[in-house]
């Protein structure tokens, strides 16, 4: 069976009263998905997500963004991969990623492949622009219960 070992970034943006999740259009999958990618040989899951956020979003670690020290979830599941056209054994670690400078948010907003998605769009697997959202994005966010109650390190409940 095909294997996929990857790290995924959970990047939130508070838009008035609604939490939005950063997704990117993936031409190969023909759907929006969460930011992430496959581990390279010898790479830790955390190092992988730092590299992927840097490459995919053009941001600098510890200047534009920070990654949680530990994953918020480690998942193992089997699902059909439409792009590989086969069942795939997935191993994924999900990390909270926080954009720490307004300029980083601006960079993300300017890139047309990026889109902030509401929970409703992801749950329906359909963006308001009519394009599909990957089932995996929904699965991953369901696995962490949409991060309800999760806080970035150093934040208090009042924040």
Rosetta blueprint (number, residue, H / E / L):
1 X L
2 X E
3 X E
4 X E
5 X E
6 X E
7 X E
8 X E
9 X E
10 X E
11 X E
12 X E
13 X E
14 X E
15 X E
16 X L
17 X L
18 X E
19 X E
20 X E
21 X E
22 X E
23 X E
24 X E
25 X E
26 X E
27 X L
28 X L
29 X L
30 X L
31 X E
32 X E
33 X E
34 X E
35 X L
36 X E
37 X E
38 X E
39 X L
40 X L
41 X L
42 X L
43 X L
44 X L
45 X H
46 X H
47 X H
48 X H
49 X H
50 X H
51 X H
52 X H
53 X H
54 X H
55 X H
56 X H
57 X H
58 X L
59 X L
60 X L
61 X E
62 X L
63 X L
64 X L
65 X E
66 X E
67 X E
68 X L
69 X L
70 X L
71 X L
72 X L
73 X E
74 X E
75 X E
76 X E
77 X E
78 X E
79 X E
80 X E
81 X E
82 X L
83 X L
84 X L
85 X L
86 X E
87 X E
88 X E
89 X E
90 X E
91 X E
92 X E
93 X E
94 X E
95 X E
96 X E
97 X E
98 X E
99 X E
100 X L
101 X L
102 X H
103 X H
104 X H
105 X H
106 X H
107 X H
108 X H
109 X H
110 X H
111 X L
112 X L
113 X L
114 X E
115 X E
116 X E
117 X E
118 X E
119 X H
120 X H
121 X H
122 X H
123 X H
124 X H
125 X L
126 X E
127 X L
128 X L
129 X L
130 X L
131 X L
132 X E
133 X E
134 X L
135 X H
136 X H
137 X H
138 X H
139 X H
140 X H
141 X H
142 X H
143 X H
144 X L
145 X H
146 X H
147 X H
148 X L
149 X L
150 X L
151 X L
152 X L
153 X L
154 X L
155 X L
156 X L
157 X L
158 X L
159 X L
